[in-house]
Amino acid sequence: MFPDRKLQLKILEKLKQSYPASVDISKLKESLYTHEDPDFNINLHYLHDHGLIRGDVDFFLFQITVSGIDLIADDGGLNAILKEKTGGF
């Protein structure tokens, strides 16, 4: 079902493990056991459109962005830490 937040989190976590390298979409699907999931590509492009991952759709290589890493970080990521230390504006 779209949007699938659990699948999106799994995608982000798997890409984070390979950061800064890109991951081939077939290897990503294989590692997440989603070969038959029709929503996989939809959720992948959804994350891409939000700027949480970047990729070359022609070559099917994807990489998590710093925004994606910060989203799943337990501490809110570097942006949250920097805002806290500087007081934010």
N, C-alpha and C positions, 0 to 999 in steps of 0.2 A: 504494500500500500504506500502511496506517495502522499506526503513526505514521510520517509521511514527514518526517524531520528536515531534508532539503534543502529541501522545500517550506515547512516552518515557518520556516526561516531566511530564505528569500526573502520570505515574508510579512512577517516582522519588519523586514527591511531596507527593504522598500518602504514600510511604514508609518512607519519612522523618517525617511525622506526627506520625509514630509509633516508630521511632528510640529511643532506641537501640533494641527494640523488633522486632522479625520477624513477618511476615504477611503470613497467609495461602493464597495460590494462589486463591482459590475459593472465599475467602473474598475480595481479591484484585480485582478480576474480577467483583464481585458484586458491590463493591464500585465505580467502574469506568464504570459500565453498559456495559461491553465488553464480555458478555457470548458468543455471536455469532461472535465475531471478530476473523477471522482465523489468523490474523497477531499478535495477542496479545502475544502468546507464542514465536513467532519469535523475536519480539521486546524485550521481557523479557530476552531471552537468549543472544541477542545482547548486552544489557546493562550488563549482567553477564560477557560476554566474554571481555568487555572493563574494567572490574573491578569496575564498578559503583554501582553494587549491588552484594550481595553474596547470595547464597542459596543452599539448599539441594534439588536437583532435585528429589531425591527419595521420599522425604516427601512433596515437593512442598511448602517449606517455604522460603521466601525471605526477605532480609534486605538491606537497603541502606548502602553504605560504606561512609567513610569520603570524598572520592574522588567524589562520587555522590552528597553529600551535598554541597561540594565546587563548583561543576559545576553549580548548580542551585542557589547558593547564590548571592544576589545582589551585594555584595562587592568582589566577586571573591573567597571568602572562606578564611580560616585561612592561607593556603599556600601563597596566594597573599598578605595578610596582613604581614606575617612574612618576606617575600622577600622584601616588601616595607620598613619595619622598619630596616632590616639588610643590605639593599642595594643589596642583592642577590649576587651570585657568578657566 
